[in-house]
Amino acid sequence: MTRKRMGIALLAAMAATTMALSACSNNTGNKNNDPKPATTNEGNTTNNSTEGTNNAPVTIKEGEYPTLGKEELKFSFYVNYDWYAPVGYGNDPTTKWLIDTKKVKIDEISSGGNAQQKFGTMVAGEQYPDVIQLDRGSKEFKSLVENGKLVALDDYLNKYPTFKELLDPETLNALRSPDGKIYGLPNWANSTRNPSQTLGNGWLVNRKVYKELGQPKLETFDDLFAFLKQVKAKYPNIVPIDTGNVTNGAPMLIDYIYAGMGDYRTAAPASSVVGGGRANMESGKIESQFEDPAYKETWQFLNKLFREKLLSQDTFTQKAEQFKEKINTGRIAIMAINDAVGNGKEANNLLGENGYDAIPLIHKAGVDVSKVKNGTVGTLGWNLDVITTSAKDPERIFEFLDWFASKEGQRIMNYGPPGLLYDEVDANGAPIDNEKAKTITDQEKQDMKLFNFRPIGSWNNTVILDAKTAQDPSKEAWDSKASKFYGQFVAKDINGDQFNGLLGMDPNSEAGVASQQINQIALKAHTKLFYAKDDATFDSEFETYKNEVNKAGFDKVLEYQNQVWAENKKQQGIK
């Protein structure tokens, strides 16, 4: 599924960022929730902004943002994904603080559950939001660049401090479009200077259910099947295994079953033909999944789980809110999902000891476990924030995003504004818990929705989280531990940046037309594969799926992807 691939080490950061503050019982301290300026442990007030000028070639110093907090900034923000819903800017302590203190007002635009249609409407009407978050190297991104709808960011990158310090020269070069300019800020970009390896996606098991069943071995798919049968027999009100979201007709679980087949099968770009072919790290070619016996085996296993009523029967119809309700009430025994850390953290805050635990990757018996991986390394991050030519003041928008990616911005994204749960920060910029942070309940903390608004994430997120943990390692939050746990399953010898732009074909080209047709074929075929009533029906549906995809021109898609992959490897010095 393309989302997970793009998340390449979302990337743990994103999920890991949900690190919880310590919690006990009562709510005391700053009861009126009015934020106040934070001070360092030396007692100096944290500087929100200083005097300055926007006239190039001035270089802004770290912590200095000339207009932020002084002049009102308004802009619209759109996330180009079906699954994303606006968070309700201004309805939580963090975004209220951004409005009141930083004078930033953001108009969130929803995809309405159909990002492709929404984006098409924008293009047809020449009405673009000021900021769009979208997949790096996608056809939508390339179209915006080619049609002159994006603002080049090079001058701003040289002027403002955070991304200038964070992004390696190699990363900057990889972000450049054919005209040599940079049009997008990487969301959750990493750095070669970052020693941490974290990841946000993986398997979660219901702690209470697992313990009551005697903590059986959960290493292979055979073990998993036996566990699910036990759950179904003993817990009629609990879903044995849930697949989470479905994107482009591909259930999220397929990524994890296919990964469990070994041989780096989820290196890139996807475990669904919607994302193109499978990168075979042995042959160095992007090949058709239909030529890989493990691909059919993956779908057969999912069909088996569905037919046995071990997998959610509402897989293709459940809404994100329904999945969230199931996990937050402990009604799922085991799952493999992309934001396992974020979802697990939220559920654990509500369920306490009856929450969820991270477990190793489950795999097929007999495969080389060292090649069963959950992601790859890289510095380009997940996706991009781009500023369109519709923006009235693109530099001030960049100024805000650069600040948000700073240590201060990432701290506020995670822990809320100063004066809420902390009044001081340590020498590394991590918050020092105030009395309220030490006594607030998990439910009260969850209700604050501190991690709700995430316009852009950066490596500084990890810096702040590590510094917070270092204050008292014994109090390291569950989500911090989980992200590090999942990080051990990353393919450290595979740089995922080499797969940038594999779906960026011109929609009017042979590959582009074929890709669109294949997407429509997959939407119908995946449902049929799930609902196949017996093995013979499954085999027939799978063969039909294969033939239709090939007839649509899958070879053209593979040809394009192999060309892009070769160019990326050459540019990045990867053999």
Summary of the structure (lengths in Angstrom):
residues: 575
radius of gyration: 23.5
end to end distance: 25.9
largest distance: 72.6
contacts: 1993
relative contact order: 0.20
helix: 44%
strand: 14%
